[in-house]
Amino acid sequence: MKTKLLSLALICFISTTAFSQRLHVGIKGGAALNKLTGKSFKEEFSFGYHLGGFFEIGLGKKFGIQPEIIFSQTNVDTSSTFSSVYQFKNLNKVELKYLNIPILLNIKPMKMLTLQVGPQFSILTNKSNTLLQNGQQAFKSGDFSMLGGAQVNLGHLNIYGRYAVGLSNINDIDDKEKWKNQSIQLGVGFTL
């Protein structure tokens, strides 16, 4: 699964580079407000972070492709029903770390504003110790999301906000309920 996702990202990067007019490289990071939907989790956003890098490939003056590689951390609290339904003892905090690979279409209606939309493939790289100590894998190793957002361009500095909604069920225990990721990312980037 990981190899397929990385191969897809590489193919997209190579194919768009062949048609690109400009290539910019940058770094980014910021806050992430995360939520897992499902009866087993509290219906509230919790604080996390994200860090990574990106390529911006120009396809004319108004369009571009922006593949990214971002490391993110998701912290969520379980509801009171989680331990009784899934037989975990005293599990109330879950920490998930993902390697996110969004491939975004950049639409530039004006020089200072970029609208972004596209898919995001995520690979789970770490689970909280509590889940590992219980000897069960509760979360699937991959996630697929759609992203949408906007970015303000101030020279080499970019200020962005985006929303990601998970489309795949990440519950790897059973089919009792569906768990899906949601995330709001707010951050700054610097184009080199």
N, C-alpha and C positions, 0 to 999 in steps of 0.2 A: 504494500500500500504506500509506504513512504517513498519507495523508488519510483512508483508510478506518478505520484504527485510532484516530486522533484523533476522527473523527466518532462512532465507536462509544462512546468514552469520554464524549464530550459528551452524547450521547443518554441514556446511563445516568445521568449526573449530573443532567440536567434532569428525567428521568422520576421519579427517586427523590426529588428535591427537592420535587416536587409533593405527595408523600405523607409527607414527613418531619415529625417533631415537633420535632426539634432539629438544628441545624447547627453543627458545630465545625470550626475550621480549625487546622492545625498544621504544624510543621516536624519533620523527623527526619533522622537520619544515624547512621552507624556503620561497623563493619567488615563485610566480605564475604569469605567463604571460598569460592573458586570452583574448579570443575573442569570440563574438557571431556572427555567420555568418547569413546573410540575408540582404536584401536591406535596412532594417530599421536601421542597425547598421553600424558604421564606420568600414571599413576593416583594422583595426589595432589592435595590441595587447596592452592591458593595464595592469598595475601592480596591483597585489594583494598579498595575503600571504596564507600559509597553515600551520597547526599545528596538531599533532596527535600522535598516538601510533600504534605499530604493534606487531604481533607474527610471528616469523620465525620458521617453523616446518620442520625439516630435513627429507628428504625421501631418504637417502643414501648420498654419498659424492658429487654427481653432481646435485641433484634436491631438491627442497623444495617448500612448499606452504607458502605464506605470506599474511594472512588477515590483513587489516589495518582499522582503524577508524580515519578519518582526517576531521578537520573543515577547510573550505576554504572560502575565500572571492573573489568574482568576481566583478570588476568594469568595466563597458563598457559605451561608449558614443554612443548616437543615431545619425543617420544621419538627414539631414534636412527634409527628407520625412516622418519620423516617426510620427510627430505630425499631419500632414495633413492626412495621411492614417488612423491612429488609433484614431483620435480625442482627443489626449492628448494635453494640453496646456503647452507649454514651457518645455517639458520634454527632457533633453539632457544628463543627467547622471543617470545610473541605477546601483544599488548595490545589488548583490545577495549573500546570504550566504548559503553554502551547507554543509551537513554532508555527506562525501564521504566514501563509503565502497568498496575499491578495494580488489579483491581476486586474487593474483598474483602467477604465476608459476615462481619460481626462477630456472635458469639454470646457473650452475657454471662451465664454461669451464676451469677456473684456480682459484687458491685460492683467488687472489685479485680482481677478476672480477665476477660480477653476472649480467646476462641478465634477464629482467623481462617482462612478458607479461600476460595479463588477463583482465577480465571485471571489470567495476566499476559501482556501483549503487550509485546514489546521491539523497539525500532528501533535498529539498529546505526548509530552516528553517526560512528565513527572506527575505522580499522584501523591497526595498527602500520606504521611506515614501511617495514620490511623487506618486507612483503607488497606494498605499493604500488610499491616500487622494482623488484620482480620483474615488474610489469605484469600481475598476475593477481589476480582477486578470489576469494579462497578461502572467504569466509564470506558466507552469505546476509544480506540486509539486514534481515530480520525473524525473530523467534523467538516461539514460543508455549509457555508454561509453566503449571504448576499450583503454587500456593503453599499452604502450611499452616503455622500457627504459633500462638503464644500471646503475650499482652501483659499485663504487670502494670501496673495503673493506680494511681498515687500522686498523687492530685489532678490537677494539670496536667501532671505528669511521667509518661511512659510508658516502660517498659523492655520490649523485645520481642526475640523470637527466632523465626525462620521458616526454612523449607526450601522451595526452589524446584527442581522437576525439569522439565527441558526435554522437551517432547513432539515437537518438530519437528527434523528433520535440518538443521543449519546448514552442512553441507558443500556449497559451491557450485562445486567443481572437477569432481567426477564422482560416480559411485555406488559407488566401491570400498569405502567404509566410511561409517558414519553417525557424525556428531559431534553430541553433545547437551550442553547446558549443565546444570550442577548448581550450586546456590549455597546457602550457609547465611549468613543475615544476622543480625547481632547489633547492636542499637543502642538509642538513646534518642530519644524524641520529646517535643515540648512542645506542648500544646494551648493555643491562645490564647483 
